[in-house]
Amino acid sequence: MAELFDSEFLARLEYLALVAKRIVRGELRADRITKKRGAGVEFADFREYIPGDDFRYIDWNAYARLGQLLLKMYEEEQDLHVYFLLDTSHSMETGDPSKLWYGKQLVAALAYIALSNLDRAGISMFAGELVGEIPVARGKSRIMSMLQFLEDANSTGEDTNLVHSIDAFLHRARRRGVAVVVSDLLDPRGFRAGLDRLRFSRHQPHIIQLLASSDREPGMLGDLDLVDVESGQVKQVTVTERSIASYRGSYDRFVNEVATYGKQFEVPVLQVATEMDLEDVILDLFRRGGLLQ
């Protein structure tokens, strides 16, 4: 398997950050302009004026020099907290590449884009509970410590407990923000109760469900001892074509249930096969909108 964060991947991060910024230009910054003035508000950057923006934030000196309408942006208006919750349970080891390997790259790319956007980003790992975190920070200089944190993270060998993990996250993440859950959602107790906790919180939830083709198509027949990748329980079964078809139907219903949950409660859900090109997934996220707004 290729190195997790090789030089080619690092080069793609800057490209993705630039493209994502173009996609959301206007929508992102216009929603954040603050009416606060005075202490604690520091100038950060300019952006092009878009019809409908508050003309009080136009830099008229820049217009006199350049003949271009530019808006001033301040540090407070961009201080969005983006929290990434990455599942490191045992089931995330399945797939080729594994869901955990893919999830690490996905979180790394999204965190880099958030930091490039002058936002604050943090990462939490979870399985049966929170198993590690790197607190929210601001500035692209933080990306290397985040990459190292992701590089060092391994599967805990525990099963997923979304309720315990999200409760712990909500207890620590006092500041309102965007909470991005990256997981296969294979919680033996079901995914709903945990995601409900997040949905009822002050945070804006986004769900990225990672799917591996081997989860749907196990490719096995005969008398077998099957090990539950989440709980470690062993069960003796006879696998036939009929039972495989039944299992496949159950798996498809589970995936559809996650999608239906998102539509029912207006929670953005993106279901991603680990075979998909990471760049396409990132750009699709931003074309859908809302992730960093």
C-alpha positions in Angstrom: 0.0 0.0 0.0 1.2 3.5 -0.7 2.6 5.7 2.0 -0.2 7.4 4.0 1.0 11.0 3.5 3.6 10.9 0.8 4.9 14.0 -1.1 2.3 13.6 -3.8 -0.5 13.6 -1.3 0.9 16.8 0.4 1.1 18.5 -2.9 -2.5 17.7 -3.6 -3.6 19.2 -0.3 -2.7 22.8 -1.5 -4.5 22.2 -4.8 -7.6 20.9 -3.1 -7.6 23.9 -0.7 -7.5 26.3 -3.6 -10.2 24.6 -5.6 -12.5 24.2 -2.5 -12.1 27.9 -1.8 -13.2 28.8 -5.3 -16.2 26.6 -5.1 -17.5 28.2 -1.9 -16.3 31.7 -2.6 -18.9 34.2 -1.6 -21.1 31.7 0.2 -18.6 31.1 2.9 -17.3 34.6 3.6 -20.6 36.4 3.3 -22.2 34.3 6.0 -19.5 35.1 8.4 -19.2 38.9 8.3 -19.6 40.2 11.8 -21.1 43.5 12.8 -18.8 43.7 15.8 -16.2 46.4 15.9 -13.4 47.4 18.3 -11.3 45.3 20.6 -10.7 41.7 19.7 -11.4 42.0 16.0 -8.3 41.8 13.9 -8.0 42.2 10.1 -7.2 38.9 8.4 -7.7 39.1 4.6 -9.6 40.5 1.7 -12.1 39.0 -0.7 -14.0 40.3 -3.7 -17.3 42.1 -3.2 -20.4 40.1 -4.1 -23.8 41.9 -4.6 -25.7 41.7 -1.3 -22.6 42.1 0.9 -22.7 44.9 3.5 -21.0 47.9 1.8 -19.7 49.1 5.1 -17.0 46.5 4.9 -15.7 47.7 1.5 -12.1 48.9 1.5 -12.6 52.2 -0.4 -8.8 52.9 -0.3 -8.2 49.7 -2.2 -11.0 50.7 -4.6 -9.3 54.1 -5.2 -6.0 52.4 -6.0 -7.1 49.4 -7.9 -10.6 50.1 -9.1 -11.7 46.9 -7.5 -14.3 46.3 -4.8 -12.8 44.4 -2.0 -14.3 43.5 1.4 -12.2 43.4 4.6 -12.4 40.2 6.6 -11.7 40.0 10.3 -10.4 37.2 12.5 -13.6 36.9 14.5 -15.8 36.5 11.4 -13.8 33.4 10.3 -13.4 31.7 13.7 -15.4 28.6 12.8 -14.6 25.5 14.8 -14.5 22.3 12.7 -14.3 19.1 14.7 -13.4 15.8 13.0 -14.4 12.5 14.7 -12.6 9.6 13.1 -13.7 6.0 13.9 -10.8 3.8 14.8 -12.8 0.7 15.8 -11.8 -2.8 14.6 -14.2 -2.8 11.6 -12.4 0.2 10.1 -9.5 -2.1 9.2 -11.5 -3.8 6.5 -11.3 -2.9 2.8 -8.5 -2.3 0.3 -7.5 0.4 1.1 -8.8 0.0 4.6 -11.5 2.3 5.7 -9.2 3.6 8.5 -6.4 4.4 6.0 -8.9 6.2 3.7 -10.5 8.0 6.6 -7.1 9.3 7.7 -6.4 10.8 4.3 -9.9 12.2 4.1 -9.7 13.9 7.5 -6.2 15.2 6.7 -7.4 16.8 3.5 -10.5 18.4 5.1 -8.5 19.6 8.1 -6.0 21.2 5.8 -8.7 23.0 3.8 -10.3 24.2 7.1 -7.0 25.6 8.4 -6.3 27.2 5.0 -9.7 28.9 5.3 -8.6 30.6 8.5 -10.9 28.3 10.5 -10.0 26.2 13.6 -9.8 22.5 13.3 -9.4 19.6 15.7 -9.4 15.8 15.5 -10.8 13.2 17.9 -10.5 9.4 17.5 -13.2 7.2 18.9 -14.2 3.5 19.2 -15.9 2.4 22.4 -15.1 5.9 23.7 -12.8 8.8 22.7 -9.3 7.3 22.5 -7.3 10.4 21.5 -7.6 14.0 20.3 -5.7 16.9 19.0 -7.4 20.1 20.2 -8.8 22.7 17.8 -6.1 25.0 16.5 -5.7 27.7 13.8 -3.2 28.2 11.0 -1.7 26.0 8.4 1.4 25.6 10.5 -0.6 23.1 12.6 -1.2 20.7 9.7 2.1 18.7 10.3 1.2 17.9 13.9 -2.2 16.8 12.7 -0.7 14.6 10.1 1.6 13.0 12.6 -1.4 12.5 15.0 -3.3 10.7 12.2 -0.2 8.7 11.1 0.3 7.4 14.6 -3.4 6.4 15.1 -4.1 2.7 15.0 -7.3 0.6 15.4 -8.1 0.1 19.0 -9.6 -3.4 18.5 -12.7 -2.2 20.2 -16.2 -2.1 18.9 -17.9 1.2 18.1 -20.1 2.9 20.7 -21.4 6.1 19.2 -23.4 7.1 22.2 -20.4 7.0 24.6 -18.1 8.5 22.1 -20.3 11.4 21.1 -21.3 12.1 24.6 -17.7 12.5 25.6 -17.0 14.7 22.6 -19.9 17.0 23.4 -18.7 17.3 27.0 -15.3 18.5 25.7 -16.3 20.5 22.7 -18.0 23.5 24.4 -17.6 25.9 21.4 -20.3 25.5 18.8 -19.1 24.3 15.4 -19.2 21.8 12.6 -18.8 18.2 13.7 -17.8 15.8 10.9 -18.2 12.1 11.8 -16.1 9.8 9.6 -17.1 6.2 10.3 -18.6 3.0 8.8 -21.3 3.4 11.5 -21.1 -0.3 12.3 -22.2 0.1 15.9 -23.6 -3.2 17.4 -26.2 -1.0 19.2 -27.2 0.8 16.0 -26.1 4.2 14.7 -29.2 6.3 15.4 -28.9 7.0 19.2 -25.4 8.3 18.8 -26.1 10.5 15.8 -29.3 11.7 17.6 -27.0 13.0 20.4 -25.0 15.0 17.9 -28.1 16.2 16.0 -29.7 17.5 19.2 -26.5 19.4 20.2 -25.5 22.9 19.3 -23.1 21.6 16.7 -23.8 21.2 13.0 -23.4 17.5 12.2 -22.0 16.1 8.9 -21.8 12.3 8.4 -19.3 10.6 6.1 -20.0 6.9 6.0 -17.1 4.9 4.7 -18.0 1.7 2.7 -15.8 -1.1 1.7 -16.8 -3.5 -1.1 -15.6 -6.4 0.9 -18.2 -5.6 3.6 -21.0 -6.2 1.1 -19.3 -9.0 -0.9 -17.4 -11.1 1.7 -16.6 -13.8 -1.0 -16.8 -16.9 1.2 -18.8 -20.1 1.1 -18.9 -23.3 3.2 -18.6 -24.2 6.9 -16.8 -21.4 8.6 -16.0 -19.9 11.9 -16.9 -16.2 11.4 -15.5 -13.6 13.7 -17.4 -10.4 14.3 -14.9 -7.7 13.5 -16.4 -5.3 16.1 -17.1 -7.6 19.1 -14.6 -10.4 18.4 -17.4 -13.0 18.9 -17.0 -16.2 17.0 -20.0 -18.0 15.4 -20.0 -21.3 13.4 -22.1 -20.9 10.3 -22.7 -22.6 6.9 -22.4 -20.0 4.2 -24.4 -20.7 1.1 -25.3 -18.6 -2.0 -28.7 -18.0 -0.4 -27.3 -16.8 2.9 -24.9 -14.5 1.1 -27.8 -13.0 -0.9 -29.7 -12.5 2.4 -26.7 -10.9 4.0 -26.2 -8.6 1.0 -29.8 -7.5 1.3 -29.4 -6.7 5.0 -26.2 -4.7 4.3 -28.0 -2.7 1.6 -30.9 -2.0 3.9 -28.4 -0.7 6.5 -26.7 1.6 4.0 -30.1 2.8 2.8 -31.2 3.4 6.4 -28.3 5.7 7.0 -29.1 7.7 3.8 -32.8 7.9 4.8 -31.8 9.1 8.3 -29.9 12.0 6.8 -32.8 13.0 4.5 -35.4 12.7 7.3 -33.5 14.9 9.7 -31.7 17.1 7.2 -28.3 15.9 8.3 -25.8 16.0 5.4 -24.7 12.4 4.8 -22.1 11.4 2.2 -21.6 7.7 1.6 -18.1 7.0 0.2 -16.6 3.8 -1.1 -13.0 3.5 -0.3 -12.3 2.8 -3.9 -13.4 6.3 -4.9 -10.8 8.9 -5.8 -10.2 11.1 -2.7 -10.0 14.3 -4.8 -13.5 13.6 -6.3 -14.9 13.0 -2.9 -13.5 16.3 -1.5 -14.7 18.4 -4.4 -18.2 16.7 -4.2 -18.4 17.7 -0.6 -17.8 21.3 -1.3 -20.1 21.4 -4.4 -22.9 20.2 -2.1 -22.1 23.1 0.2 -22.5 23.6 3.9 -19.4 21.9 5.3 -17.4 25.0 6.2 -20.3 27.5 6.4 
